[in-house]
Amino acid sequence: MIVKLIDYLRDRLKMVVRLCYVGLALLVVYDFLFVDKHHVHTSVEKLPGWWSIFGFIACALIIILSKLYGHFKWFGGFRIMAREDYYD
């Protein structure tokens, strides 16, 4: 059942992407029209979709910094991410 659903969505990937964009746009419109902004702590919280943008940037930074950390060469040549043939 789930495999058929995944295959169905994969075959219609452009439609899925467009529906995701529409959903995100509707969430920003909902935030702009219906969310109470009178008791915000900072001025940027008044922007529609601020927390979505903040979350996306934070997630992207976590991914980028984790990749850099994994490839960083520590003292003595030790790396967190070893080559695939390290144990051969």
Summary of the structure (lengths in Angstrom):
residues: 88
radius of gyration: 21.1
end to end distance: 41.5
largest distance: 62.5
contacts: 153
relative contact order: 0.06
helix: 69%
strand: 2%
